[in-house]
Amino acid sequence: MGLDSIWHWLVVLVIVLLVFGTKKLRNAGGDLGHAVRNFKEAMHEGNKDSKDAKLDLPSSGPDKNKGDSGDEA
């Protein structure tokens, strides 16, 4: 009975169902699904915010209005 045998995994599945029960496993699966969905939404909002921030940045070239001569006291 190796790890690649279907019977091995069926026995493991039956033991897990007996120990935890279907209700707890269903709740855990639902919680995991909500967490993944929230993570994806946060990543999507983060990408949108970073694109907006890139558009709002001023040009990073030298400012021609300010003279940096070093004479100022």
N, C-alpha and C positions, 0 to 999 in steps of 0.2 A: 504494500500500500504506500506508494510514493506520493510526492507532492503534485505530480502531474496527473494522477488518477482522478477521474470524475467521482468515484465513490468516496474518496478522501474528502473532497469539497462538499459533497452532499451530507456526509456525517458531520462535518464542521458546521454547516448551515443549520442542521437540525439541532445541534447542541446550542448554538447561538440563539436560535428561536426559543428553545426551552429556557435558557437562562434569562434572556432579556424580555422576551415576549414581543408580540407584533406591535403593540401600541407604542412601546418605548422606541422601537426601531423606526416606526413610522414618524414619530415626533422628532427623532434625531435626524432623519432624512429631510423632513420639512425645515428644520432649523438650518441644516447645512445648505439647502436650496435657497433660503432667504439670505443667508450670509453671502453666498456666491452672487446672488442678484444685486444685493446692496454694494458689494465690491465692484461689480461691473458698472453700476450707475455712478459710483464715486470716481472710477477711472475715466468714464466718459465726461463727467463734469469737469474733472481736472484737466483733461485734454482741451476742452472748450475754453476754460479759463486761461490756460497757458497761451492759446491762440489769440484770445482777446488781449492779453497782456503784451504779446509781441506787437500787436497792431498799435497799442497805445504808447509804446516807447518812443521817445524822441530820437532823432538821428544821433549817432555817437561820434560824429565828426567834430573837429575843433570849432570852438565858438569864435566867430570872427568879430563879434561886437566887443569882446573883452581883450584888451591888450595885456599881455603878461610880460611887461618889461622889467619888472622888479624895482622900479623907481618909487613905488608907493611906500609911504611911511606909516 
